[in-house]
Amino acid sequence: MAKPKSPKKPAAKPKAPAPASPSTYNHSKDRRALHELVARHGPIDAAHREAFDDLITNEDRAALGSKTRAVGAFREGIAWAIIIDEAFAKYPARVKDHYAETRFAYFLDRLAALDAALEAQTTRRGAQAETRSMAADRKATARAARQTLLSKLRGFAGRRPAECKALEDATGRTTDVTAIGASIRSLVELAQTWLARGDAKSKIQRTAAGLTPGVVDAALAAAEALTGAATVATLAGKRPAIDAPEVNLAEGSVLHEMEEAARCFEDAHEATQIIPRLTPGPATRHVLGPKTAPKKAASPPATDPSAPA
């Protein structure tokens, strides 16, 4: 008697790939493309890097880098690298006749160096922006705490001439961080004087006005926090509108490699039309585009010396 067949087990469902952790997730498509290209063509070794580094001075690198914005140069450098990679894949022999693959690996290496410099600059500027934002928040908090204290002091002063005059002298201004801090300090000193009054009438007036040690302490703490945050923001400095010197240096290296790649691919294109030209985009066109000679001033027309004036 044949044994009954056991039911087939359902096929195991393929496991979904584990999500990337925040530390390994790469949000930049250009950076991901660069990593893929480096993995495909291999890293540059120290000897080749040193040899290619020697083809341009740091002064010239910095001068080149100062002419463009690094973000645009990096983006267009990646676009060129993708075109070069495709050319190597399709026509390796013809490309290598004009452009060495080791030089391309160095180009990718310089793009990676620029990427790292840009990342450091972005992190630094982000910290500066966060510091300024914190200072702005502290300023708003200090203004609010000052206004609360001022309101309580007005309630205690009423229309009494001496108290109103003392409050007017202590109020101060709020034109900037220093003025806000000075105003709060004067108001706190006045509040402490009025809190020290021990007569029954003053206690009733303070209670009704809400003038308490807690209100005074809150205003003083807000002023201290404001001055501290403003000092940190001052030390952090203003956010520069241009790239940092180290970014310009890395950027200049990339531009020099783009210039060399464009020259080599132009020669390859002249030899065979199937090799594409490398055309600079708006970020690098004024540096890598064709150089036009300045127009000469038109010569004045010749005159006949015998002709009447």
C-alpha positions as CSV (number, residue, x, y, z in Angstrom):
1,M,0.0,0.0,0.0
2,A,1.5,3.3,-1.0
3,K,2.2,5.8,1.7
4,P,0.1,9.0,1.5
5,K,2.2,11.9,0.2
6,S,3.0,14.5,2.8
7,P,1.8,18.0,1.8
8,K,4.5,20.2,0.3
9,K,5.9,22.9,2.5
10,P,5.3,26.4,1.1
11,A,8.4,27.9,-0.3
12,A,10.1,30.3,2.1
13,K,9.5,33.9,1.2
14,P,12.7,35.8,0.4
15,K,13.7,38.0,3.2
16,A,13.6,41.7,2.6
17,P,17.0,43.4,2.9
18,A,17.7,44.9,6.3
19,P,17.3,48.7,6.3
20,A,20.5,50.7,6.4
21,S,21.3,52.3,9.7
22,P,21.5,56.1,9.8
23,S,25.3,55.9,10.1
24,T,25.7,53.9,6.8
25,Y,22.8,55.5,4.9
26,N,24.1,57.7,2.1
27,H,21.6,60.4,1.0
28,S,23.7,61.8,-1.9
29,K,23.2,60.2,-5.3
30,D,26.5,61.8,-6.5
31,R,28.4,60.4,-3.6
32,R,26.9,56.9,-4.2
33,A,27.9,57.1,-7.8
34,L,31.4,58.1,-6.9
35,H,31.7,55.1,-4.5
36,E,30.5,52.8,-7.3
37,L,33.1,54.2,-9.7
38,V,36.0,54.0,-7.3
39,A,35.0,50.3,-6.6
40,R,34.9,49.7,-10.3
41,H,38.2,51.3,-11.2
42,G,40.1,50.7,-8.0
43,P,41.7,53.2,-5.6
44,I,44.8,55.1,-6.6
45,D,48.1,54.0,-4.9
46,A,50.4,56.4,-3.1
47,A,53.0,56.4,-5.8
48,H,50.6,57.4,-8.5
49,R,48.9,60.0,-6.3
50,E,52.2,61.6,-5.5
51,A,53.3,61.7,-9.2
52,F,50.0,63.2,-10.3
53,D,49.9,65.6,-7.4
54,D,53.2,67.0,-8.7
55,L,51.6,68.2,-11.9
56,I,50.2,71.4,-10.4
57,T,51.2,73.5,-7.4
58,N,49.0,74.2,-4.5
59,E,49.0,77.9,-5.4
60,D,47.5,77.1,-8.8
61,R,45.0,74.7,-7.3
62,A,43.8,77.4,-4.9
63,A,43.6,79.9,-7.7
64,L,41.5,77.5,-9.8
65,G,39.3,76.6,-6.9
66,S,38.5,80.2,-6.1
67,K,36.9,80.7,-9.5
68,T,34.0,78.2,-9.0
69,R,31.6,77.0,-6.3
70,A,32.7,73.7,-5.0
71,V,29.2,72.1,-4.9
72,G,28.8,72.8,-8.7
73,A,32.3,71.6,-9.5
74,F,31.7,68.4,-7.6
75,R,28.4,67.7,-9.3
76,E,29.8,68.3,-12.8
77,G,32.9,66.3,-12.0
78,I,30.7,63.3,-11.1
79,A,28.8,63.8,-14.4
80,W,32.0,63.7,-16.3
81,A,33.3,60.7,-14.4
82,I,30.1,58.8,-15.4
83,I,30.7,59.6,-19.1
84,I,34.4,58.6,-18.8
85,D,33.5,55.3,-17.1
86,E,31.0,54.5,-19.9
87,A,33.6,55.3,-22.5
88,F,36.1,53.0,-20.8
89,A,33.5,50.2,-20.8
90,K,32.5,50.6,-24.4
91,Y,35.8,51.5,-26.1
92,P,38.6,50.7,-23.7
93,A,41.4,50.5,-26.2
94,R,40.5,53.7,-28.0
95,V,40.1,55.6,-24.8
96,K,43.4,54.3,-23.3
97,D,45.2,55.5,-26.4
98,H,44.6,59.0,-25.1
99,Y,43.6,58.8,-21.4
100,A,45.2,56.5,-18.9
101,E,43.0,54.6,-16.5
102,T,45.3,55.3,-13.7
103,R,44.8,59.1,-14.4
104,F,41.0,58.4,-14.2
105,A,41.5,56.7,-10.9
106,Y,43.3,59.7,-9.7
107,F,40.5,62.0,-10.9
108,L,38.1,59.9,-8.8
109,D,40.4,60.1,-5.9
110,R,40.4,63.9,-6.1
111,L,36.6,63.9,-6.4
112,A,36.5,61.9,-3.1
113,A,38.9,64.4,-1.5
114,L,36.6,67.3,-2.6
115,D,33.6,65.4,-1.3
116,A,35.2,65.0,2.1
117,A,36.2,68.7,2.3
118,L,32.6,69.7,1.4
119,E,31.2,67.4,4.0
120,A,33.4,69.0,6.7
121,Q,32.5,72.5,5.5
122,T,28.8,71.6,5.6
123,T,29.1,70.2,9.1
124,R,31.0,73.3,10.3
125,R,28.4,75.7,8.8
126,G,25.6,73.6,10.2
127,A,27.0,73.9,13.7
128,Q,27.3,77.7,13.1
129,A,23.7,77.9,12.0
130,E,22.6,75.9,15.0
131,T,24.5,78.2,17.3
132,R,22.9,81.3,15.8
133,S,19.5,79.7,16.0
134,M,20.0,78.9,19.7
135,A,21.0,82.5,20.3
136,A,17.9,83.7,18.6
137,D,15.7,81.4,20.7
138,R,17.5,82.6,23.9
139,K,16.9,86.2,22.8
140,A,13.1,85.6,22.5
141,T,13.0,83.9,25.9
142,A,14.9,86.7,27.6
143,R,12.6,89.3,26.0
144,A,9.6,87.4,27.3
145,A,11.0,87.0,30.8
146,R,11.9,90.7,30.9
147,Q,8.4,91.6,29.9
148,T,6.9,89.4,32.6
149,L,9.1,91.0,35.3
150,L,8.4,94.5,34.0
151,S,4.6,93.8,34.2
152,K,4.9,92.6,37.8
153,L,6.9,95.6,38.8
154,R,4.4,98.0,37.2
155,G,1.6,96.3,39.2
156,F,3.6,96.9,42.4
157,A,4.5,100.5,41.5
158,G,1.0,101.6,40.7
159,R,0.9,105.4,40.3
160,R,3.3,106.2,43.2
161,P,5.7,108.8,41.9
162,A,8.8,107.5,43.5
163,E,8.2,103.9,42.5
164,C,7.3,104.9,38.9
165,K,10.4,107.0,38.6
166,A,12.6,104.1,39.9
167,L,10.9,101.7,37.4
168,E,11.4,104.2,34.5
169,D,15.1,104.5,35.3
170,A,15.6,100.8,35.5
171,T,13.6,99.8,32.4
172,G,16.3,100.5,29.8
173,R,16.1,99.4,26.2
174,T,16.0,96.2,24.1
175,T,17.8,97.2,21.0
176,D,20.4,94.4,21.1
177,V,21.6,91.5,23.3
178,T,23.7,93.7,25.5
179,A,20.8,96.2,26.1
180,I,18.4,93.4,26.9
181,G,20.9,92.0,29.5
182,A,21.5,95.4,31.0
183,S,17.8,96.1,31.3
184,I,17.0,92.8,33.0
185,R,19.9,93.3,35.4
186,S,18.5,96.8,36.4
187,L,15.0,95.5,36.7
188,V,16.2,92.5,38.8
189,E,18.1,94.9,41.2
190,L,14.9,97.0,41.6
191,A,12.8,94.0,42.2
192,Q,15.1,92.7,44.8
193,T,14.9,96.1,46.6
194,W,11.1,96.0,46.6
195,L,11.0,92.3,47.6
196,A,13.1,93.3,50.6
197,R,10.4,95.6,52.0
198,G,9.0,93.8,55.0
199,D,5.9,95.9,55.9
200,A,2.5,94.3,55.6
201,K,1.2,96.7,53.0
202,S,4.1,95.9,50.6
203,K,3.6,92.2,51.0
204,I,-0.1,92.6,50.0
205,Q,0.9,94.7,47.0
206,R,3.6,92.2,45.9
207,T,1.3,89.3,46.2
208,A,-1.4,91.0,44.2
209,A,1.1,92.1,41.5
210,G,2.6,88.6,41.3
211,L,6.1,89.9,42.0
212,T,7.8,86.9,43.4
213,P,11.4,85.7,43.8
214,G,10.6,83.0,41.1
215,V,9.8,85.7,38.5
216,V,13.0,87.6,39.3
217,D,15.1,84.4,39.2
218,A,13.6,83.4,35.9
219,A,14.4,86.8,34.3
220,L,18.0,86.7,35.6
221,A,18.5,83.1,34.3
222,A,17.1,84.0,30.9
223,A,19.5,87.0,30.7
224,E,22.5,84.7,31.6
225,A,21.5,82.1,29.0
226,L,21.1,84.9,26.4
227,T,24.5,86.4,27.0
228,G,26.2,82.9,27.0
229,A,24.5,81.9,23.7
230,A,25.4,85.2,22.1
231,T,29.0,84.8,23.1
232,V,29.2,81.4,21.6
233,A,27.6,82.7,18.4
234,T,30.2,85.5,18.3
235,L,33.1,83.1,18.7
236,A,31.7,80.8,16.0
237,G,31.9,83.7,13.6
238,K,29.7,84.6,10.6
239,R,28.9,82.0,8.0
240,P,31.1,82.8,5.0
241,A,29.5,83.0,1.6
242,I,32.5,81.5,-0.2
243,D,34.2,78.1,0.1
244,A,36.9,77.6,2.7
245,P,40.5,77.6,1.6
246,E,40.9,73.8,2.1
247,V,37.8,73.3,-0.1
248,N,39.2,75.6,-2.8
249,L,42.4,73.5,-2.7
250,A,40.5,70.2,-3.3
251,E,38.3,71.9,-5.8
252,G,41.3,73.1,-7.8
253,S,42.6,69.6,-8.0
254,V,39.3,68.4,-9.4
255,L,39.2,71.2,-12.0
256,H,42.7,70.5,-13.1
257,E,41.8,66.8,-13.6
258,M,38.7,67.9,-15.5
259,E,40.8,70.1,-17.7
260,E,43.2,67.2,-18.5
261,A,40.3,64.7,-19.1
262,A,38.7,67.2,-21.5
263,R,41.9,67.6,-23.4
264,C,42.5,63.9,-23.7
265,F,38.9,63.2,-24.8
266,E,39.1,66.0,-27.3
267,D,42.1,64.3,-28.9
268,A,40.2,60.9,-28.8
269,H,37.2,62.5,-30.4
270,E,39.3,63.9,-33.2
271,A,40.7,60.5,-33.8
272,T,37.4,58.7,-33.8
273,Q,34.0,60.4,-33.5
274,I,32.5,57.6,-31.3
275,I,34.4,59.0,-28.3
276,P,32.3,61.8,-26.8
277,R,33.6,65.2,-26.0
278,L,33.5,66.4,-22.3
279,T,31.5,69.6,-22.2
280,P,31.6,71.8,-19.1
281,G,28.3,72.9,-17.5
282,P,27.3,76.2,-16.0
283,A,29.3,75.7,-12.8
284,T,32.6,75.2,-14.6
285,R,32.1,76.7,-18.1
286,H,33.9,79.9,-17.4
287,V,37.0,78.0,-16.2
288,L,36.9,74.9,-18.5
289,G,35.2,76.3,-21.6
290,P,37.0,77.5,-24.7
291,K,39.1,80.5,-24.2
292,T,38.3,83.4,-26.6
293,A,41.0,85.9,-27.4
294,P,40.1,89.5,-26.6
295,K,38.9,91.5,-29.6
296,K,41.4,94.0,-30.9
297,A,40.3,97.6,-31.2
298,A,39.4,98.5,-34.8
299,S,42.0,100.6,-36.5
300,P,40.9,104.0,-37.7
301,P,40.4,104.3,-41.5
302,A,43.4,105.5,-43.5
303,T,43.1,109.1,-44.6
304,D,44.5,110.8,-47.7
305,P,47.0,113.4,-46.4
306,S,46.2,115.5,-49.5
307,A,42.5,115.6,-48.9
308,P,41.1,118.9,-47.4
309,A,40.3,118.7,-43.7
